[in-house]
Amino acid sequence: MATLGMIGLGRMGGNMAERLRRGGHTIVGYDRAAELRDVDSLEALVAALPSPRVVWVMVPAGEPTYQTVESLGDLLAEGDVVVDGGNSRYTDDQKHAEALAGKGIGFVDCGVSGGIWGLTEGYALMVGGAPANVAKVQPFFDVLKPEGKSGFVHAGDVGAGHFAKMVHNGIEYGLMQAYSEGWELMEATPLITNVRDVVASWQEGTVIRSWLLDLMVRALDEDEHLDKLRGYAEDSGEGRWTIQAAIDHAVPLPAITASLFARFASRQDDSPSMKMVAALRNQFGGHAITAVSSQKGVDAPGADVAPPPV
């Protein structure tokens, strides 16, 4: 068994560290939260690792990752390897690899999927980097991935792992949107009296069965009509990057693009564009409009609808 340095012990990083420990590896963890960490500094983490060192970074993408990788570049030695397992953009990976290569330090990017279930079920790992560097991390990959299943791919050179994870998340956006729209349609019709059971019936024998569908049933078991939730969905950024990559490569992604825009729409309590649609329908066709009443939060139909121009 081997020793790994883990930076970032939050929801994902903490569970990954625990799975690695259960698999027999020694983990030296560092986090800004004192109650989570094993050592008090990056310097202490690096000093605790045998050579060649492998340090796994699980911090937010962007500036936190840049700062961490830059600090490790000053602390590690030739032959060591840095793994970025966060949700970084693949173009950032190439910059990190170039900066570290000048010091003889290897870099591996790893797209990780598995969420809160990864501790027990294992993580799907999409990896990019030179074969020699990936080999140094392989003992940890073997424990993190699902037992007895593949769940691991060396996708290509640096950046390939996060590019694959980016596309994975883009597909996830589209799947969730399709499931959600189907659920909404069934909720809207009086013909179906038990939407939850219809969804559950799709879990076996259908071509749309999936883990996401299983989670959909789980969500409906907890709140059958989702009355406790607000229809608001954030995006992690990877959906946007997927669409940008599609533009760069001239690849059409209509379903994934629409699913991202649907999330944007979910954040609008009162859509500005729909206001203009209503105004235009009134102007050219005399269609009824809904005006905001003087009573806050209450809408009332417009009383005077102007006729269309002749």
N, C-alpha and C positions, 0 to 999 in steps of 0.2 A: 504494500500500500504506500501511498505518497502523501505529501504535504502541500496544501494549497493556501494561498493568501486570498481572502475574499473581502473586497471593499464594497460596503453597502449591504446592510443586513436588514432591510425592510421586508415587506410582504413577500417579494420574490426571492431576494438574496438570502434572507433568513431561512426560508424553507429549503432552498437549494443547499445551503451550508448544512442543514440538518440531515437532508437526504444523503449527502456525501459522508457525513459522520456515521450514519447508520450503515453505510456501505464499507466502512472500515478505514476511510481516509482521515487524516488529521487536518483540521481547518483552523487557520489563524485568522480571525475576523476583526475588521475595523469598521466602525460606524461613527458618525458624529454624535449619536446618542450614547452616552457613557454606559447606560445599563445594558446595551446590546453587544458591546465590543469586548474582545479579548486583550487587545493592546491599545495604548493611548495615542499612537501616532503612526503615520505611514513609515517613518524611520524604524520604529519598533517592529512593525509588521515585516518589513524587508529583512531585518536582522534575525528574525525568528525562522526564516525559511532556508532550507538547504538548497545548494546550487545543483543544477540550474533551477532557478526559481520560476514558478508559475503564479501570476497574480491575476485574479478574475475581478473585473470592475463591473459592479451592478448599481450604478448611480444614474440619475436622470440624464437623458440625452442633451447635447448642446454644451453650454459652458461648464457645467459640473464635470462632465466627462473629459472635456479638453483640459481642465485644470488638473484633474486626477492623473491623466495620462502624462501630462507634462511633468508633474512631480515625480512620477515613477521613472520617467526617463532620466532624471537626475540621480535617482537612488539605486536603480538596478544596474546589472553588469552585462557584459557581452555573453550571449547564450541564454539569457533569461527571456521569458515570454509574457506578454500582456494580453489578456483576453477581454474584449469588450462584449459583455453579454446583455447590455441594455438595448434600448430601442433606438440606437443611433442611425443616422442617415448613412447610406453606403458611401457617399462621397466623403464623409468625415473619416471613415475607416482608412481610406487611401492616404489622407493627410497624416493620420496618426502613424501609419505604417512607415511612411517616408521619413517622418521625424525620428522615429525610434531606430530605423535601419542604420542611420548614420552613427549610432552608438553600438551597433551590433545586437540590438534587442529585437526579438521577434514580436510580431503582432498577429493576433487571430481575432476575427469578428465572429460572433455567434448569435444568431437569431434564436430566441428561446420562446417556445409556446407551451402552455400548460396551466398558467394561472395558479389559482389557489389549490388546484387539484394535483399539481405536479409533485408535491411531497410524497404522496402515496402512489400516484399513477405513473409518475415519470414525466420527463419533459421532452418534447420534440425539439431537436437541435439542428439548426442549419448553419453550417460552418464555412468560413472563407479564410484562406491563408495558405502559405507555403506548406507542402507536405511535412517537412522536417519540424516546423513549429506546431502543426496540428498533432503530430505524433507525441510531442511532449505533454500535450493536454489530454490525449486520448484516454488515459486511465480515469480521468474525472468525467469525461463524456460517457464512458461505459457505465458508470454508476448513475448518472443523471438521467439517461434515456430510459424509456420504458423497458421493464424486464421482459426478456424473451421476444421482443419485437424489434423492428428496425428503429424507427424514431430518430435516426441520425443520418445526416448526409454531409459529406464534404463537397459543397456545392461548386467550389472553384477557388480562384485566387482571392486576395483581400477585397472585401466588399461584397462578395457573392453571398455570404451568409445573411447579411442584413438586407440585401436586395431580395433574396428569397423570402425572408420574413416579411418584408414590406408588401410583396405580392400576396403572401398568405393573408395578411391583415386586410388588404384590399378585397380579396375574395370573401373574407369573413364579413366585411361591411355589406356586400351584396347579398349573401345568404341570410343575414339577420334581417335585412330590409324585406326580402321576399317572404320569409316566414311571418314577419310582423304584419305585412300588408294582407296576407291570407287570413291571419287571425282576425284582423280588424273587419274584413269583409264578412266573415262568419258571425262575428259579434253583431253586425248590423242587420242581419236577416232574421226574421221571426221563424224561418223554416228550421233552423238548427237550434235546439233547446239545450244542448250540452256541448259547448265548444271545446271544453277541456278534454272530454273523452274522445272527440274526433281527432284532436291533435295527438293524444296518446295512442290512438289506433294506428297512427302512421309510424310508430316506432319499430314495428316488425313487418317485414315483407314488402315495404314500399321502396320506391327508388329515391325518395327524399328523406329516408331515415338518416340520422346523424347524431353526433354528440350534442350539437347545438339544439337539435330537436328535443333530445332528452332533457337538456337544461330548460327549454321552453316549457315542458310539462312540469318540471320542478317548480318553475316560477309561478305557473298557474295553480299548482297545489298550495302554494303559500299565499296567493292572492288571486282568486279565480278570475276576476274581471279587471285586475290591476287597478283597482280603485284607490289604492294607497300611493300610487306613483303619479308623478307629473310627467307629461310627454315631452321630456327634454333630454337630449343625448349629446354628450361631448364627443370629440374625436381626438385620437391620440397624436395625430399628425401624419401617421403612416399612410392613411387614405389619401391625403393631399400629395404626399411624395409619390405614391403609386400613379396618380393621375398625371403628375408632372413628368414622371418617367415615360408614361405612355405618350405624352406630347413630344418628348425628346426623341422617341423612337417611331413616331407616327403610327401608333397602335391604337385602334379604337377600343375604348372601355366604356360603353354607354351604361351598362348596369351598375358598375362600381361607381362611376361618376354620379349617376342619379342618386345612389344610396348616400353618398357624401353630402350632396346638396339637400337631401331630405333631413339630414341631421342639422344642417344650418337652419332649415325652415322650422325645426322643432324648437328653436330658441327664440322665436318671435311670438310674443303674445298677441301682436296685432300686425300682420304682414304689411309693410309699406307697398310692396308690389301689388298685393291683392286690392289695396285701396285704389290704386290706379286702374287696375282691371275693372273694378266696380264703377269707377268714374267714367271710363271709356264706354262701357256697356250702356251706361245711362245716357251718354252723349249721342251715341249713334243709334241706339235702339229704344231709348226711353225706358230701359229696364229699371226696376225698383232698386233703390239703394238703401243702406242701413246707416242711419246717422247716430252718432254718439249723443245720448241725452245729457241733460244737465246733471242728472243723478249719476255720480261717479260709478263706473263699473257696469252700467245698464245701457243697452243699446235699444234704440227704437226705430221703426221703419220711417223712412223719409216721407214727410207729408206731401210736399209739393214736388212732383217729378216733372221736369220740363220735357215737352214733346221733342222728338228728334227734329233736327233742322230739315227744311224742305229743299 
